[in-house]
Amino acid sequence: MTRVSENSASHSLQFALNKTKQKMEDLQLRGSTLKNISKPSDNPVSNVEALAINSSTNDNIQYLKNGDFALTYLNVTEKSLEELTDILTKAKEIAIAQSSDFFNADVRKNVATEIQQMYNQTLSIANRKVGLKHIFSGFNTLTVPFDSDGKYRGDEGKTTLEVSKNFFVPINLNGKEVFYSTDESSQSEHPLEHFEQYKKPGETQSAPEAKDPLQQARDLASEATGEEFKSRDNIFSQLRGLTTALENNDPKSIQALLEKFDNSITRLITLRTRVGSITNSINTTKMTIESENIDHASRRSTLLDADVAELFSDIQKQQAILKTTYQSSQGVLNQTLMDFLKR
């Protein structure tokens, strides 16, 4: 029979004891972190998948932030369009009332003051900001988009944000598409040529030619640019044309502006519809991302998180094994020379 030395038995018991203690330490570490994986080598495949999930979740968090910022911009834009629609609707109602022969010149001059205040309110909306950025300036967000004469100083840029992977949405409308409705290349005569009191001294008033009321209103809705006057069918010129017609007691010109107000209101409603559709798509995207994050969290928990009940059951079992190992090794590891002499 092969003899087993005392030294060999001691080393075997020491190895078994260290192995049991190592398992106990691993279980205690998992119990303190409640994670199945404490280092990549514990489960390389699950660790790689968990890292990919973490990366996707971090991307989704930024997409949600982008979506919130885009919604802030779009909500302010939609509110501004709503206010502009209300102003033009009220201006149209006033124009309908004042185009009749029921009101005299004094009444129309008083109403012109109200239209001037509506013009100032429109200018304030046109220069509205979110934080430090103007919402109707295109890319030139730090530039005031409209001056006091209603001249546009921004550009036609569209800012886009990525609210989901490879899904970009525009978050702004430039001032030209909101306030302007026609090309500004055509020229027309000075808008005040029709009124005698605005003629320069020494000029003779020629017999006015019969002109279609709609064409007359178009001239009233023109603006000066240097020595030339370009046709600018925009909200500012319409309100200013209405003010001029009221001050000069010209019901025909007032009536001719009604179609322009209708066109502007229709354009604003169309733009509000576009903003609403973008807002809905962002909200839908946010809901999808939030649902995806929940799925990611569930999958990541499956890969990394420990089963608490099973973990602490294993800890209790390992404690019992460690205690038994200590007891079984006590008779060998604690022996002295006198124990051998007694045999």
SETITI-915931 format. One record per atom (N, C-alpha, C): x, y, z; residue in three letters. Coordinates in steps of 0.001 Angstrom, whole numbers, padded with zeros to 6 digits, always signed. Atoms other than C-alpha are relative to their C-alpha. Layout:
<sites>
XYZALA ...
</sites>
This chain:
<sites>
+000844-001202+000000MET +000000+000000+000000MET +000870+001240+000000MET -000805-001216+000112THR +001349+003402-000970THR -000198+000879+001221THR +000044-000836-001199ARG +002208+005550+001994ARG -000179+001458-000397ARG +000237-001431+000216VAL +000834+009111+002034VAL +000684+000775+001101VAL -000751-000756-001009SER +003177+011498+003756SER -000894+001037+000663SER +000753-001020-000739GLU +001934+013956+006320GLU +000053+001343-000726GLU -000142-001270+000721ASN +003271+016827+004239ASN -000962+000065-001183ASN +000919+000055+001123SER +001233+015700+001204SER -001436+000186+000442SER +001363-000169-000523ALA -001928+015405+003244ALA -000256+001432+000424ALA +000137-001389-000438SER -001326+018851+004693SER -000223+000927-001180SER +000163-000842+001189HIS -000920+020392+001240HIS -001369-000197-000650HIS +001319+000268+000590SER -004092+018716-000018SER -001102+000694+000768SER +001011-000666-000818LEU -006112+019997+002906LEU +000081+001523-000141LEU -000175-001444+000164GLN -004613+023469+002502GLN -000591+000475-001332GLN +000563-000323+001309PHE -005568+023467-001220PHE -001524+000020+000039PHE +001463+000066-000098ALA -009136+022407-000452ALA -000548+001161+000813ALA +000447-001115-000840LEU -009410+025037+002269LEU +000067+001316-000759LEU -000139-001230+000778ASN -008125+027843-000008ASN -001057+000092-001104ASN +001014+000013+001046LYS -010480+026787-002798LYS -001373+000334+000553LYS +001295-000293-000630THR -013435+026854-000448THR -000089+001461+000418THR -000018-001409-000404LYS -012401+030260+000913LYS -000141+000926-001212LYS +000118-000802+001214GLN -012037+031603-002658GLN -001442+000056-000495GLN +001414+000014+000386LYS -015572+030516-003522LYS -000817+000868+000936LYS +000733-000810-000966MET -016793+032129-000332MET +000221+001493-000247MET -000307-001398+000286GLU -015033+035393-001190GLU -000741+000480-001252GLU +000735-000353+001212ASP -016567+035378-004691ASP -001478+000218+000280ASP +001416-000136-000342LEU -020029+034847-003278LEU -000243+001252+000832LEU +000153-001213-000812GLN -019517+037617-000716GLN +000124+001259-000862GLN -000130-001148+000913LEU -018349+039982-003483LEU -001264+000170-000829LEU +001258-000074+000735ARG -021424+039146-005555ARG -001131+000479+000901ARG +001036-000455-000934GLY -023557+039668-002456GLY +000098+001486+000293GLY -000163-001429-000279SER -022077+043123-001867SER -000359+000866-001212SER +000310-000762+001216THR -022528+044233-005525THR -001310-000409-000649THR +001209+000580+000598LEU -025567+042066-006384LEU +000168-000173-001513LEU -000301+000221+001402LYS -023863+041392-009735LYS +000582-001396-000194LYS -000562+001301+000331ASN -023106+038075-011381ASN +001406+000116-000554ASN -001291-000205+000647ILE -020128+039548-013218ILE +000727+001121+000724ILE -000811-001009-000665SER -017463+041341-011235SER +001193+000416-000848SER -001091-000317+000920LYS -014801+041238-013977LYS -000309-000669-001336LYS +000351+000525+001326PRO -014952+040609-017746PRO +000248-001491-000172PRO -000328+001412+000181SER -013349+037178-017459SER -001038-000936+000620SER +001024+000859-000605ASP -016296+035913-015385ASP -000951-000549-001064ASP +000888+000437+001080ASN -018492+035799-018521ASN +000209+000948-001180ASN -000348-000943+001085PRO -016933+037413-021627PRO -001157+000297-000942PRO +001088-000205+000957VAL -019960+036906-023900VAL -001056+000942+000578VAL +001002-000854-000638SER -022461+038435-021466SER +000547+001398+000240SER -000598-001300-000255ASN -020041+041238-020669ASN +000009+000858-001262ASN +000007-000733+001266VAL -019721+042235-024353VAL -001412+000482-000333VAL +001385-000398+000275GLU -023489+042254-024775GLU -000456+001106+000939GLU +000374-001033-000968ALA -023917+044308-021607ALA +000626+001343-000369ALA -000649-001246+000424LEU -021394+046881-022880LEU -000722+000611-001192LEU +000753-000504+001156ALA -023308+047166-026174ALA -001323+000610+000443ALA +001266-000533-000519ILE -026549+047674-024252ILE +000231+001338+000690ILE -000318-001266-000669ASN -024914+050381-022109ASN +000228+001114-001012ASN -000266-001005+001034SER -023703+052193-025231SER -001295+000461-000659SER +001275-000353+000622SER -027150+052062-026847SER -000875+000815+000950SER +000801-000736-000980THR -028807+053260-023644THR +000502+001430+000155THR -000563-001354-000096ASN -026417+056231-023366ASN -000367+000830-001229ASN +000434-000708+001209ASP -027198+057147-026979ASP -001464+000420+000114ASP +001428-000303-000136ASN -030911+056973-026230ASN -000244+001142+000981ASN +000144-001101-000964ILE -030488+059283-023250ILE +000246+001342-000694ILE -000275-001238+000731GLN -028936+061908-025540GLN -001100+000290-001014GLN +001102-000207+000943TYR -031671+061369-028132TYR -001215+000602+000718TYR +001129-000542-000772LEU -034275+062040-025424LEU +000236+001471+000336LEU -000309-001401-000274LYS -032491+065261-024490LYS -000206+000845-001257LYS +000216-000716+001261ASN -032458+066287-028151ASN -001487+000184-000282ASN +001443-000078+000221GLY -036168+065492-028376GLY -000657+001054+000882GLY +000563-001008-000911ASP -036963+067619-025323ASP +000340+001415-000474ASP -000394-001318+000499PHE -034991+070541-026752PHE -000794+000354-001257PHE +000768-000246+001221ALA -036703+070162-030126ALA -001449+000344+000328ALA +001387-000286-000380LEU -040133+070099-028455LEU -000134+001397+000587LEU +000037-001366-000540THR -039293+073302-026582THR -000045+001019-001136THR -000036-000896+001158TYR -038432+075040-029859TYR -001330-000037-000756TYR +001211+000144+000802LEU -041458+073635-031681LEU -001225+000525+000734LEU +001145-000506-000767ASN -043879+074482-028870ASN -000050+001521-000025ASN -000032-001465+000081VAL -042725+078102-028844VAL -000382+000462-001404VAL +000347-000351+001382THR -042955+078200-032641THR -001493-000152-000246THR +001436+000230+000201GLU -046457+076709-032634GLU -000826+001063+000720GLU +000721-001051-000742LYS -047583+079193-029971LYS +000095+001333-000736LYS -000164-001249+000752SER -046159+082058-032032SER -000889+000014-001231SER +000872+000077+001185LEU -047986+080866-035151LEU -001465+000161+000400LEU +001383-000145-000469GLU -051196+080614-033145GLU -000326+001472+000277GLU +000227-001415-000301GLU -050811+084195-031923GLU -000066+000819-001294GLU +000046-000708+001277LEU -050061+085408-035452LEU -001323-000238-000721LEU +001295+000309+000626THR -053159+083628-036739THR -001115+000804+000646THR +001025-000783-000707ASP -055269+085320-034062ASP +000071+001477-000394ASP -000154-001410+000368ILE -053821+088731-034957ILE -000553+000253-001400ILE +000477-000200+001373LEU -054503+088321-038674LEU -001509-000220-000094LEU +001452+000210+000001THR -057975+086952-037998THR -000730+001240+000495THR +000605-001222-000527LYS -058772+089999-035894LYS +000155+001153-000995LYS -000207-001055+000997ALA -057230+092296-038527ALA -000969-000162-001162ALA +000937+000247+001091LYS -059387+090652-041183LYS -001424+000411+000412LYS +001327-000403-000482GLU -062520+091139-039060GLU -000149+001515-000007GLU +000043-001465+000018ILE -061644+094808-038648ILE -000094+000514-001436ILE +000034-000427+001398ALA -061005+095125-042385ALA -001383-000207-000598ALA +001357+000252+000522ILE -064385+093555-043176ILE -000963+001068+000489ILE +000915-001003-000564ALA -066141+095955-040838ALA +000255+001392-000586ALA -000340-001353+000438GLN -064253+099066-041981GLN -000088+000175-001510GLN +000123-000132+001454SER -064632+098291-045703SER -001389+000468-000432SER +001352-000467+000328SER -068298+099216-045533SER -000066+001518+000112SER +000177-001451-000046ASP -069603+102746-045896ASP -000662+000458+001292ASP +000672-000357-001250PHE -071103+102663-042422PHE +000871+000892+000871PHE -000908-000765-000864PHE -067992+104129-040754PHE +000575+001174-000770PHE -000562-001200+000622ASN -066583+107590-041425ASN +001514+000051+000208ASN -001459-000119-000034ALA -062992+108839-041647ALA +000532+000039+001422ALA -000477-000110-001384ASP -062707+109663-037929ASP +000058-001367+000667ASP +000016+001336-000589VAL -063673+106154-036902VAL +001155-000834-000547VAL -001067+000804+000618ARG -061213+104597-039355ARG +001369+000446+000507ARG -001282-000465-000546LYS -058371+106776-038061LYS +000210-000549+001406LYS -000123+000569-001348ASN -059087+105594-034531ASN +000325-001496-000063ASN -000272+001432+000154VAL -059127+101971-035684VAL +001426-000227-000489VAL -001377+000131+000498ALA -055801+102547-037460ALA +001001-000082+001151ALA -000877+000078-001170THR -054216+103062-034035THR +000047-001420+000548THR +000040+001392-000463GLU -055347+099583-032996GLU +000789-000910-000937GLU -000759+000811+000957ILE -053905+098087-036186ILE +001497+000218+000185ILE -001418-000274-000234GLN -050593+099819-035438GLN +000519-000782+001199GLN -000392+000808-001159GLN -050509+098111-032043GLN +000096-001487-000368GLN -000081+001388+000471MET -051199+094792-033745MET +001277-000204-000811MET -001260+000071+000739TYR -048253+095529-036042TYR +001178-000157+000969TYR -001068+000086-000992ASN -046002+096090-033014ASN +000011-001370+000688ASN +000081+001329-000612GLN -047257+092872-031447GLN +000541-001067-000952GLN -000518+000943+000999THR -046522+090994-034680THR +001516+000067-000075THR -001450-000150+000033LEU -042994+092411-034722LEU +000644-000644+001225LEU -000515+000632-001220SER -042479+091265-031128SER +000004-001522-000137SER +000056+001459+000202ILE -043594+087736-032044ILE +001069-000438-000988ILE -000986+000356+001016ALA -041340+087733-035096ALA +001416-000046+000559ALA -001337-000045-000603ASN -038316+088507-032897ASN +000077-000796+001302ASN +000043+000796-001235ARG -039179+085985-030191ARG +001217-000920+000102ARG -001196+000812-000238LYS -036345+083993-028611LYS -000313-001163+000939LYS -000057+001081-000983VAL -035784+080707-026815VAL +001391+000044+000597VAL -001313-000252-000576GLY -032994+081437-024410GLY +000618+001211-000672GLY -000680-001082+000709LEU -030537+083528-026414LEU -000179-000095-001504LEU +000113+000254+001437LYS -031611+082230-029829LYS -001365+000441-000524LYS +001244-000403+000658HIS -034206+083808-032119HIS -000541-001182-000802HIS +000564+001204+000615ILE -036596+081175-033430ILE -000282+000175-001485ILE +000327-000215+001416PHE -037266+082810-036836PHE +001179+000565-000796PHE -001170-000556+000680SER -033675+083726-037839SER +000720-001006-000885SER -000722+001016+000747GLY -032740+080500-039604GLY +001236-000438+000767GLY -001265+000336-000660PHE -029089+079703-038871PHE +000540+001172+000816PHE -000503-001193-000701ASN -028426+083297-037715ASN -000814+000250+001266ASN +000871-000049-001178THR -030016+082646-034347THR +000316+001155+000942THR -000368-001123-000869LEU -028133+085489-032625LEU -000305+001344-000645LEU +000361-001222+000714THR -029309+088026-035207THR -001497+000263+000130THR +001424-000360-000067VAL -032595+089887-034696VAL -000585-000153-001400VAL +000447+000322+001361PRO -034628+088556-037653PRO -000678+001146-000730PRO +000749-001062+000680PHE -036795+091615-038371PHE +000300+001342+000654PHE -000150-001349-000526ASP -036150+095318-038052ASP -001375+000637+000157ASP +001282-000668-000277SER -038825+097882-037226SER -000858+000161-001250SER +000752-000124+001253ASP -039817+098100-040915ASP -000471-001354-000530ASP +000415+001329+000443GLY -040394+094348-041156GLY +000932-000620-001018GLY -000963+000562+000949LYS -037285+093691-043258LYS +000693-001198+000648LYS -000575+001242-000531TYR -035948+090166-042815TYR +001516+000037-000098TYR -001453-000036-000054ARG -032283+089949-041742ARG +000615-001377+000221ARG -000531+001342-000198GLY -031978+086202-041162GLY +000253-000704-001319GLY -000177+000783+001211ASP -031434+083393-043640ASP -001092-001062-000072ASP +001012+001023+000201GLU -033423+080393-044850GLU +000446-001361+000547GLU -000534+001239-000551GLY -031528+077805-042786GLY -001018-000737+000852GLY +000862+000859-000818LYS -033279+074877-041113LYS +000891-000808+000947LYS -000762+000747-000997THR -031762+073575-037890THR -000656-001353+000224THR +000524+001349-000211THR -032131+069820-037500THR +000684-000640+001201THR -000530+000751-001137LEU -031636+067549-034500LEU -000273-001478-000212LEU +000173+001450+000085GLU -031158+063792-034349GLU -000734-000462+001257GLU +000816+000416-001141VAL -033957+062524-032098VAL -000087-001513+000118VAL -000136+001449-000032SER -033360+058862-032908SER +001110-000350-000968SER -001137+000363+000841LYS -030631+056928-034690LYS -000344+000230-001471LYS +000153-000347+001425ASN -030363+058418-038207ASN -001367+000610-000322ASN +001290-000658+000234PHE -033684+060261-037758PHE +000130+001457+000438PHE -000184-001423-000247PHE -033273+064036-038065PHE -001305+000746-000290PHE +001215-000791+000198VAL -036125+066537-037709VAL +000356+001485+000053VAL -000203-001455-000102PRO -036214+070303-038385PRO -000736+000536+001222PRO +000605-000511-001236ILE -036926+072281-035240ILE -000389+001468-000119ILE +000325-001423+000117ASN -037435+075783-036633ASN -000602+000313-001367ASN +000484-000577+001253LEU -039166+077805-039324LEU +000701+001334-000175LEU -000628-001306+000208ASN -037331+080709-040903ASN -001052+001072-000234ASN +000954-001103+000066GLY -038956+084107-040927GLY -000569+000240-001373GLY +000489-000268+001358LYS -039261+084283-044700LYS -001205-000872-000327LYS +001119+000884+000327GLU -041535+081249-044986GLU -001208+000249+000892GLU +001115-000291-000900VAL -043647+082397-042030VAL -000682+001313-000373VAL +000568-001337+000166PHE -044119+086099-042823PHE -000114+000435-001449PHE +000035-000376+001408TYR -043515+086279-046587TYR -000699-001080-000808TYR +000764+000961+000788SER -045697+084671-049197SER +000311+000028-001488SER -000281-000074+001433THR -044420+085817-052612THR +001439+000403-000224THR -001343-000411+000378ASP -041191+086487-054456ASP +000098+001519+000041ASP -000182-001436-000160GLU -039744+089933-053862GLU +000712+000629-001191GLU -000776-000508+001134SER -038189+090350-057306SER -000756+001043-000817SER +000772-000943+000824SER -041046+092250-058959SER -000047+001363+000645SER +000010-001361-000500GLN -041180+096019-058629GLN -001385+000601-000160GLN +001263-000728+000107SER -044115+098277-058021SER +000251+001443+000397SER -000173-001405-000303GLU -044647+101976-057559GLU -000098+000247+001497GLU +000009-000391-001400HIS -044369+103788-054285HIS -001402-000149+000570HIS +001339+000251-000533PRO -047271+102809-051975PRO -000763+001253+000368PRO +000694-001222-000395LEU -048040+106436-051118LEU -000315+000904-001192LEU +000276-000802+001184GLU -048363+107633-054697GLU -001482+000279-000175GLU +001442-000145+000199HIS -052115+107278-054433HIS -000599+001092+000888HIS +000561-000938-000966PHE -052497+109818-051640PHE +000630+001374-000182PHE -000437-001347+000343GLU -052294+113537-052389GLU +000850+000608+001105GLU -000697-000664-001096GLN -051099+114550-048926GLN +001446-000445+000148GLN -001366+000482-000099TYR -047906+112510-049352TYR +000844+000401-001216TYR -000758-000470+001156LYS -046867+114199-052629LYS +001028+001034+000459LYS -001013-000972-000336LYS -043655+116230-052486LYS -000425+001381-000488LYS +000364-001370+000432PRO -043976+120040-052750PRO +000445+000243-001437PRO -000314-000328+001386GLY -044066+121261-056332GLY -000409-001053-000984GLY +000433+001055+000912GLU -045240+117947-057754GLU -001446+000223-000383GLU +001378-000137+000477THR -048372+118055-059839THR -000663-001345+000039THR +000762+001243-000103GLN -051015+115455-059318GLN -000678-000280-001330GLN +000628+000369+001262SER -051902+113772-062572SER -001294-000718+000276SER +001290+000661-000159ALA -055312+112399-063153ALA +000217-001477+000251ALA -000216+001417-000325PRO -055373+108995-061479PRO -000751-000885-000974PRO +000639+000967+000865GLU -056054+106101-063720GLU -000841-000961+000817GLU +000842+000983-000691ALA -058782+103694-062841ALA +000819-001262+000234ALA -000829+001148-000358LYS -057134+100823-061024LYS -000825-000999+000763LYS +000693+001075-000696ASP -058372+097550-059850ASP +000294+000085+001501ASP -000242-000097-001454PRO -058837+097586-056025PRO +001039-000988+000493PRO -000975+000994-000447LEU -056797+094413-055654LEU +001418+000450-000315LEU -001319-000517+000353GLN -053871+095997-057534GLN +000374+001172+000885GLN -000263-001134-000875GLN -054210+099122-055418GLN +000447-000478+001376GLN -000399+000544-001292ALA -053988+097052-052255ALA +001388-000606-000065ALA -001337+000567+000157ARG -050939+095298-053642ARG +001053+001093+000077ARG -000929-001114-000083ASP -049276+098668-054053ASP +000120+000505+001431ASP -000036-000428-001394LEU -050243+099606-050507LEU +000852-000943+000836LEU -000740+001002-000771ALA -048623+096407-049293ALA +001423-000136-000487ALA -001375+000012+000469SER -045294+097330-050881SER +000868+000750+000982SER -000941-000648-000905GLU -042173+098451-049043GLU +001154+000563-000804GLU -001115-000637+000695ALA -039299+100688-050014ALA +001299-000679+000349ALA -001361+000492-000206THR -035761+099375-050488THR +000907+000934-000798THR -000780-001003+000712GLY -033511+102318-051335GLY -000929+000842-000853GLY +000816-000775+000921GLU -034931+104048-054392GLU -001022-000875-000719GLU +000925+000887+000665GLU -036809+100966-055607GLU -000999-000548+000998GLU +001048+000560-000841PHE -039977+099443-054289PHE -000348-001369-000530PHE +000224+001375+000407LYS -040311+095693-054383LYS -001273-000536+000634LYS +001243+000565-000480SER -043538+093842-054026SER +000287-001027+001095SER -000235+000893-001128ARG -043489+092184-050617ARG -001327-000323+000665ARG +001282+000402-000558ASP -046678+090409-049837ASP +000277-000752+001290ASP -000290+000603-001292ASN -045946+089807-046188ASN -000924+000557+001058ASN +000922-000368-001078ILE -047755+090121-042914ILE +000206+001447+000421ILE -000260-001378-000425PHE -046034+093387-041977PHE -000566+001003-000984PHE +000503-000946+001002SER -046875+095109-045252SER -001520-000012-000059SER +001461+000062-000008GLN -050468+093890-045047GLN -000570+000832+001145GLN +000476-000789-001143LEU -050933+095377-041575LEU +000283+001483-000218LEU -000312-001397+000262ARG -049164+098558-042606ARG -000893+000561-001104ARG +000908-000461+001053GLY -051249+098754-045781GLY -001393+000265+000530GLY +001318-000216-000609LEU -054403+098368-043698LEU -000011+001286+000813LEU -000093-001245-000774THR -053217+101151-041384THR -000065+001217-000922THR -000008-001122+000951THR -052539+103443-044346THR -001375+000213-000620THR +001327-000121+000609ALA -055896+102682-045949ALA -001006+000557+000990ALA +000917-000521-001018LEU -057725+103364-042671LEU +000242+001485+000241LEU -000314-001403-000247GLU -055899+106632-042112GLU -000450+000890-001162GLU +000377-000790+001174ASN -056750+107749-045648ASN -001444-000253-000418ASN +001436+000191+000222ASN -060385+106585-045439ASN -000265-000585-001395ASN +000092+000624+001320ASP -060064+104241-048425ASP -000621-001396+000148ASP +000645+001302-000211PRO -062656+101434-048054PRO +000282-001017-001100PRO -000271+000947+001078LYS -061881+099932-051457LYS +001335-000713+000213LYS -001301+000618-000265SER -058239+099377-050562SER -000081-000944+001197SER +000189+000884-001160ILE -059317+097921-047238ILE -000612-001320-000449ILE +000656+001217+000480GLN -061606+095491-048995GLN +000943-000856-000844GLN -000928+000746+000849ALA -058848+094535-051445ALA +001035-000775+000816ALA -000969+000698-000853LEU -056608+093458-048527LEU -000558-001287+000595LEU +000613+001172-000627LEU -059067+090773-047406LEU +000575-001295-000554LEU -000534+001227+000598GLU -057771+088202-049884GLU +001421-000271+000488GLU -001364+000178-000493LYS -054192+088812-048729LYS -000002-000533+001426LYS +000106+000529-001361PHE -055202+088261-045117PHE -000396-001476-000029PHE +000405+001406+000119ASP -056919+085028-046147ASP +001188-000886-000376ASP -001164+000785+000429ASN -053771+083830-047901ASN +001009-000171+001132ASN -000955+000085-001113SER -051594+084637-044905SER -000508-000928+001093SER +000571+000886-001021ILE -053960+082902-042493ILE +000102-001455-000441ILE -000109+001372+000520THR -054040+079820-044726THR +001435-000498+000099THR -001405+000398-000087ARG -050228+079798-044864ARG +000387-000332+001439ARG -000325+000251-001404LEU -049965+080020-041072LEU -000621-001303+000489LEU +000646+001259-000394ILE -052444+077185-040625ILE +000774-001188-000560ILE -000802+001074+000603THR -050399+075060-043028THR +001290-000219+000782THR -001236+000113-000769LEU -047234+075822-041085LEU -000263-000606+001382LEU +000346+000602-001301ARG -048953+074980-037803ARG -000230-001498-000135ARG +000183+001432+000244THR -049969+071649-039296THR +001336-000707-000130THR -001326+000593+000154ARG -046360+070991-040284ARG +000697-000123+001353ARG -000621+000050-001328VAL -045105+071871-036795VAL -000644-001081+000858VAL +000692+001025-000775GLY -047775+069652-035261GLY +000405-001404-000396GLY -000407+001333+000449SER -046773+066682-037405SER +001405-000336+000483SER -001357+000231-000509ILE -043114+067094-036430ILE -000039-000276+001497ILE +000129+000224-001447THR -044106+067352-032767THR -000513-001397+000292THR +000537+001347-000210ASN -046140+064162-033016ASN +001053-001069-000282ASN -001033+000986+000316SER -043262+062304-034662SER +001057-000053+001096SER -000985-000017-001096ILE -040893+063418-031892ILE -000564-000696+001227ILE +000617+000661-001155ASN -043336+062338-029185ASN -000058-001515-000191ASN +000032+001438+000281THR -043766+058958-030877THR +001389-000609+000125THR -001374+000483-000097THR -040000+058579-031158THR +000446-000098+001453THR -000368+000040-001418LYS -039555+059436-027484LYS -000633-001192+000706LYS +000660+001161-000601MET -042094+056797-026474MET +000702-001297-000408MET -000707+001191+000471THR -040277+054228-028626THR +001337-000160+000712THR -001308+000051-000669ILE -036912+055123-027085ILE -000163-000387+001469ILE +000221+000339-001401GLU -038291+054967-023545GLU -000351-001475+000166GLU +000313+001428-000029SER -039766+051545-024266SER +001249-000838-000255SER -001244+000713+000296GLU -036442+050458-025740GLU +000938+000013+001203GLU -000843-000066-001195ASN -034619+051655-022622ASN -000468-000971+001075ASN +000528+000969-000971ILE -036925+049548-020467ILE +000431-001419-000389ILE -000444+001320+000463ASP -036135+046503-022616ASP +001494-000191+000238ASP -001442+000092-000245HIS -032426+047285-022364HIS +000289-000264+001474HIS -000229+000193-001433ALA -032629+047543-018589ALA -000340-001418+000425ALA +000390+001375-000326SER -034441+044217-018396SER +001058-001001-000473SER -001020+000918+000526ARG -031905+042476-020631ARG +001312+000136+000759ARG -001239-000216-000742ARG -028959+044042-018799ARG -000085-000609+001391ARG +000184+000631-001313SER -030398+042904-015482SER +000137-001511-000096SER -000113+001447+000185THR -030681+039374-016855THR +001455-000423-000144THR -001396+000350+000241LEU -027036+039432-017916LEU +000889+000217+001216LEU -000943-000408-001035LEU -025437+041124-014934LEU -000490-000198+001431LEU +000494+000019-001377ASP -027700+041126-011893ASP -000116-001415+000533ASP +000073+001305-000660ALA -027587+038263-009418ALA -001406-000240+000538ALA +001254+000400-000640ASP -030606+036343-008181ASP +000234+000027+001502ASP -000287-000228-001412VAL -030711+037564-004590VAL -000302-001237+000839VAL +000373+001178-000796ALA -032528+034526-003163ALA +000992-001144-000225ALA -000948+001068+000310GLU -030261+032080-004963GLU +001388+000323+000527GLU -001327-000402-000442LEU -027144+034084-004103LEU +000189-000229+001495LEU -000172+000133-001442PHE -027725+034178-000365PHE -000195-001444+000457PHE +000068+001439-000282SER -028727+030525-000378SER +001357-000654-000242SER -001335+000542+000283ASP -025358+029749-002017ASP +001002+000441+001061ASP -000912-000473-001044ILE -023586+031885+000592ILE -000141-000853+001264ILE +000218+000838-001189GLN -025169+029907+003429GLN +000565-001406-000198GLN -000559+001327+000274LYS -024247+026621+001758LYS +001525+000019+000047LYS -001453-000079+000026GLN -020680+027762+001199GLN +000558+000219+001400GLN -000430-000171-001385GLN -020413+028887+004817GLN +000014-001335+000734GLN +000042+001328-000627ALA -021462+025420+005913ALA +001142-000876-000511ALA -001112+000783+000563ILE -018923+023841+003541ILE +001331+000453+000585ILE -001245-000523-000548LEU -016180+026143+004813LEU +000176-000428+001456LEU -000070+000430-001395LYS -017026+025297+008402LYS +000374-001474+000089LYS -000322+001436+000007THR -016919+021569+007621THR +001446-000236-000397THR -001387+000143+000441THR -013601+021973+005818THR +000964+000342+001126THR -000847-000351-001143TYR -012128+023750+008812TYR +000038-001128+001044TYR +000063+001052-001021GLN -013323+021003+011138GLN +000747-001258-000433GLN -000669+001213+000476SER -012040+018180+008921SER +001503+000159-000087SER -001445-000232+000118SER -008633+019780+008515SER +000658+000313+001331SER -000556-000393-001292GLN -008233+020666+012149GLN +000904-001080+000574GLN -000787+001091-000567GLY -006914+017228+013093GLY +001348-000156-000648GLY -001279+000140+000699VAL -004105+017405+010526VAL +000833+001253+000117VAL -000762-001237+000059LEU -003115+021056+010334LEU +000488+000462+001362LEU -000379-000471-001336ASN -002954+021574+014099ASN +000867-001000+000777ASN -000829+000983-000689GLN -000821+018518+014938GLN +001398+000519+000250GLN -001361-000371-000367THR +002520+019021+016679THR +000880-001248+000059THR -000922+001122-000116LEU +005588+016821+017186LEU -000427-000956+001103LEU +000437+000867-001116MET +004157+015529+020457MET -001149-000905-000457MET +001096+000849+000486ASP +001095+014233+018572ASP +000566-001224-000718ASP -000607+001130+000695PHE +003361+012052+016427PHE +000679-000960+000984PHE -000707+000833-000996LEU +005377+010809+019499LEU -000971-000840+000804LEU +000993+000741-000782LYS +002136+009719+021191LYS -000452-001261-000737LYS +000489+001120+000760ARG +001409+007273+018370ARG +000836-001248+000225ARG 
</sites>
